[in-house]
Amino acid sequence: MDKSKLLDELRLEIGRVRDQVQTLSSFYVGITSKFANLMQNNLSSIAIYETTEHAFIMKVCAGPCYIERKVPFGESILSSVAIRGKIIIEEDVHLQKVFLPFYKNHHLLGIVVGHIPKESYTITEDDLVFIKEVGRFIEVQHDTFFPTIS
């Protein structure tokens, strides 16, 4: 399957998640499971961290969890992502690491973290566009779990 078709299929699957769940936690699980279904390698992972008052807390992880479950502010790449406020891609010898913050207005809600082995998949500009779409989808759907009363 070509990458464009793969991303379109994943868009469709992720788009359906909100209709299938009742809670924010199950929404996060649904999104990560859609990614996990495509992971061809046991070294790939996807995790979602929420921001709390003093730390980032992992809410869900599919695959090996490369970052601790609780990361205090000021420690690790997660704080750098929070400060920069945009998608960050890092690479080491074996892994491509994607960090995508998501927001409500200007308030950081959390960070999606992906680890993909270089040998199994190459991240392209199309992937980055898609990942940003997923972040926006999370932001928009987050409000449906916590509607604002006017």
N, C-alpha and C positions, 0 to 999 in steps of 0.2 A: 504494500500500500504506500502511495506517495505521501510525503509529509503534509501537503496541503489538505488532502482528503482525511488524513489522520487527525489534523487539528480541527477540521470541520466536524468530524464525528465526535470528538471530545467536547467541542463547544456545545453541541446538541445535548450530549449526556449531562454535562455540568448544568446546562440551562434547565434541565428537568428536575434537578435535585430539590429545588425549593418547593415544588409541588408534592414531593414525596415525604417531606419531613415536617415535624411540629415544633422542634426546638432548635436553638442556635447550635448546641452541641451536635445534634444529629445532622444539621446542615454542614458543619465542618467535617464530620465523618463522611458524609456523602460526597463532598468535593474531593477529599483525599482518596477515597476508595475509587473514584473515577480515574484519578491519576494512577493509583496503584494497579488497577486492571491492565494498564499499558506497560507497566514496568517489566522489562524483559530480563532484568538482571537483579540479583539479590543484593546488589550494592546501591541501587537507586532508592531514594526516599523522598517523601513529601511530608511536611509537618506544618501545623498552624499554631502560632504562639499568640496569646492575648496579652495585652498590656494591662498590668495592675498598677497599684500605687507605687510599688517599689521594685517591680521585677517583670520580666517576660515569663509567662507560664505556658508550657506546652499543653495544648488542649487535645491534640490528636497527632499521631505519627504513623505513617505506613512505611514499612521498610526499616532499615537500621536508623536509629536516632543518633545523629552525629553530634548534636548539641544537647547539653544538659536539659532536664525537664524544667528547671527553674533557673533563670539567669538574672541576677541582680543588675539594675541599671548601672551603666558605666563599665560593664564587663562584656567582652566578646563582640563579635561583629554585629549582633543585634542592636546594640547601642549606636554603632556607627550608622546603621541603616536608619534608625529612628532620627538621628541628627540630620543626615543627608536628605531624608524624606523622599527618596526615589529608589527605583529598582537598582540593585547592585549585583553584578556578576563577578565572581572570583573563580580562579582556577588554581589547582595545584597539579601535581604530577599525574594524578589519576582521576580527579573529580572536577566537574563544573558545578559551582554552587550559585544558586539563584536566591536572592533575598528580596521580597516584595512587600513593602509596607502597605497597609490599607487603613483608611481614615473615615471618620464621620466629621464633616466639615474640615477643621484643621486639627482635630483631636485624633491622635494615633490610637487605633483600635487593636492592631496586631500586625504580625508579619508572617507571610507564607515563606517557607524555606524549602528549597528543593536541592537535592544532591543527585547528580547524574554522572555516571562514569563516562569518561571521554571515549572509551573504546566502543560503547554501545549506542551513543547518540551524540550528534553535534548540534549545539544550540545555535540557531540562526536568528536573523532579524524577525522572521515570521513567528518564531517561538516567543520572542520578546513582546511582540504586539499581542499575541494570544495571552501571555501571562499577565500583561497589563489589563486586558479585558476581564480576565478572571478576578483580578483585584478589584476592579470597578464593580463587577457583579456582586462580589462579597459585600462591598460598601453599600450598594443599593439594597440588597436583600437583608442586610443587618438591621436596617430600619423597620423591616416588616416584623421582626421579632420584638422590637421595642418601639412601637409607634409613639410619635409625639402627640401629646394632647394639646390642642389649641384652645 
